[in-house]
């Protein structure tokens, strides 16, 4: 089985399009391992594209308005280049 690396913008778009999700849901939907997901989530939170809301021991990641703007720009870039769109 061949392992294909996805472009970072594809991974980021896949996370941002969830809008609201736990870290576990993000790992499952993105196909990342937990360590890689933590790196992406930390970066996206630091840049203000995601916020973390905590309720007791549960943390939920929410896409911010800046994150939605970034997602829209990624989609525009994908369309301009002619790559396949996310489903």
Helices and strands as residue ranges (DSSP letters): H 8-16, E 20-22, H 23-30, H 34-46, E 50-55, E 58-63, H 65-81
